[in-house]
Amino acid sequence: MDNVIKFKPKDIVLKELECSIDKESTKKMLAFKYFNNDFNALTIFLSKHKTSEVQYINYIEPKRQLEFSF
């Protein structure tokens, strides 16, 4: 049995990582889903495919919750 998964040039792994909000959780999910839960294999794959176009957005937490009086 061959456990090698062949990816397309702009494959689903990079696309899922780019579209995600929580990058760390997505990396764990992708390692489980495509790399037999081998996080090191995922990091090697990502380092080979330079994901520099991924923009990390720092979301600003609201200072307080708005409450409406009715």
N, C-alpha and C positions, 0 to 999 in steps of 0.2 A: 504494500500500500504506500503510495507516494503522498506525503503531507505537504508538498510544495504548492502554494497558491500563486498563480501568475496573475499579475495586475495589468491593467491597461495604463497607457501613459498618464492620463489625468484620472486616476482611479478613485474608487469609492472611499478609500481610506482617507486620502487627503481632502476629498470633498466633505466627508462627514466631520473631519476635524475643523475645517474652515467654517462650517455652518454652525458649529456648536458654541454655546455660551460658556459652559463649565468645561474648560480644556482638560483639567486633570481627570475628571470623571470620564470624559470621552476617551482619553488615552487608555484608561483602564479597561473600558468597554471594548475598544478596538483591539487591544492586546488579547483579550479573552476571545473575541469573535474571530479574528483572522490569524493570530499568531500563537495559538494554543496556550494562552495566558502567559506568554513570555514577553514581559515588558521591555527587556533588553533588546529583543529582536525588533520590537516596534520602534524604539529610539534609534537603532541603527538604520532602519528603513527610513525614518523621518530625516535623519541627518544626511542620508544619500540623496533625498529628494528635496532638499532645501525649501522648506516651507516659509521662506521669508516674506511671502506675500500675505501671510496670515496676520491680520491686524488684531492686536489684543486691546480691547476696549475696557478702560477702567470706569465702571459704573459708579456714580456718585449716590451715596445713600442719602435719603431725605433726612433733614434735621429733626423733623417731628411730623407726626401724622396730622393731617387736616381733619378736623371734626366739625360736623355741621349740627347746629341746634335746630330742632324742628318744633 
